[in-house]
Every structure is written in C-alpha cells, then in structure tokens.
C-alpha cells in the first residue's frame, strides 16, 4: 500500500505537522472502516 504524498512528506521531515497528518490519516481510516461496517450490517 502506497502512502499519500502529503503523508510521505510528513514522515520525511521531523516537523510537528507529521503528528497531525498521522492523526488525520488514522481518523480517515477509522471513518472508512466505520462506513464499511455500517454497509455490511444492513
């Protein structure tokens, strides 16, 4: 699985921003899993 460019940039540079990007990535991932579970339960 290839990471999005904005996420890769966050890992390349040790700026505080990468933590925010990581949180956003995990949040979006959780959101997608939640939607899938809702669809599967119907």
MARPA-934594 format. One line per 3 residues: their letters; for each residue x, y, z of N, C-alpha, C. Coordinates in nm, 2 decimals. Atoms other than C-alpha are relative to their C-alpha. Layout:
N
A	X:Y:Z:X:Y:Z:X:Y:Z ~ ...;
END
This chain:
42
XXX	0.08:-0.12:0.00:0.00:0.00:0.00:0.09:0.12:0.00 ~ -0.08:-0.12:0.01:0.15:0.33:-0.11:-0.07:0.12:0.08 ~ 0.05:-0.11:-0.08:0.11:0.63:0.13:-0.02:0.12:-0.09;
XXX	0.02:-0.12:0.08:-0.04:0.95:0.00:0.12:0.09:0.01 ~ -0.11:-0.08:0.00:0.22:1.21:-0.09:0.01:0.09:0.12 ~ 0.00:-0.09:-0.11:0.12:1.45:0.19:0.05:-0.07:0.13;
XXX	-0.04:0.08:-0.12:0.17:1.17:0.44:0.15:-0.03:-0.01 ~ -0.14:0.03:0.01:0.51:1.07:0.30:0.09:0.12:0.03 ~ -0.07:-0.13:-0.03:0.62:1.44:0.32:0.01:0.02:0.15;
XXX	0.00:-0.02:-0.14:0.52:1.44:0.68:0.10:-0.09:0.07 ~ -0.09:0.09:-0.06:0.74:1.14:0.75:0.15:0.04:-0.03 ~ -0.13:-0.04:0.04:1.04:1.28:0.56:0.06:0.11:0.09;
XXX	-0.05:-0.11:-0.08:1.06:1.59:0.77:-0.05:-0.01:0.15 ~ 0.04:0.02:-0.14:1.06:1.58:1.15:-0.07:0.13:0.06 ~ 0.07:-0.12:-0.05:0.82:1.88:1.19:-0.12:-0.06:0.08;
XXX	0.12:0.04:-0.08:0.53:1.87:1.44:-0.12:-0.04:-0.09 ~ 0.11:0.02:0.09:0.30:1.86:1.14:-0.03:-0.15:-0.03 ~ 0.02:0.14:0.04:0.36:1.49:1.08:-0.09:-0.07:0.10;
XXX	0.09:0.07:-0.10:0.18:1.40:1.41:-0.15:0.03:-0.04 ~ 0.14:-0.03:0.04:-0.13:1.59:1.29:-0.04:-0.08:-0.13 ~ 0.03:0.08:0.12:-0.11:1.42:0.95:-0.03:-0.15:0.03;
XXX	0.02:0.14:-0.04:-0.08:1.08:1.12:-0.14:-0.02:0.06 ~ 0.13:0.00:-0.07:-0.38:1.16:1.34:-0.12:0.00:-0.11 ~ 0.10:-0.02:0.10:-0.58:1.27:1.03:-0.01:-0.13:-0.08;
XXX	0.00:0.13:0.08:-0.48:0.95:0.84:-0.07:-0.11:0.08 ~ 0.07:0.10:-0.08:-0.59:0.73:1.13:-0.15:0.02:0.01 ~ 0.14:-0.04:-0.01:-0.91:0.92:1.17:-0.08:-0.03:-0.13;
XXX	0.06:0.03:0.12:-0.99:0.89:0.80:-0.02:-0.16:-0.02 ~ 0.00:0.14:0.01:-0.90:0.52:0.81:-0.12:-0.06:0.09 ~ 0.11:0.04:-0.09:-1.14:0.47:1.11:-0.13:0.03:-0.06;
XXX	0.13:-0.04:0.06:-1.41:0.66:0.93:-0.04:-0.10:-0.11 ~ 0.03:0.09:0.11:-1.38:0.43:0.62:-0.04:-0.13:0.06 ~ 0.04:0.13:-0.06:-1.39:0.12:0.84:-0.14:0.00:0.06;
XXX	0.13:-0.01:-0.06:-1.69:0.25:1.02:-0.11:0.00:-0.11 ~ 0.10:0.00:0.11:-1.88:0.32:0.69:-0.01:-0.15:-0.05 ~ 0.01:0.14:0.05:-1.79:-0.04:0.57:-0.08:-0.08:0.09;
XXX	0.08:0.08:-0.10:-1.93:-0.19:0.89:-0.15:0.03:-0.01 ~ 0.14:-0.04:0.01:-2.25:0.01:0.86:-0.06:-0.06:-0.12 ~ 0.06:0.05:0.12:-2.30:-0.10:0.50:-0.01:-0.16:0.01;
XXX	0.01:0.15:-0.01:-2.22:-0.47:0.59:-0.11:-0.04:0.09 ~ 0.11:0.04:-0.10:-2.47:-0.46:0.88:-0.14:0.01:-0.06 ~ 0.14:-0.02:0.06:-2.76:-0.35:0.65:-0.04:-0.13:-0.07;
END
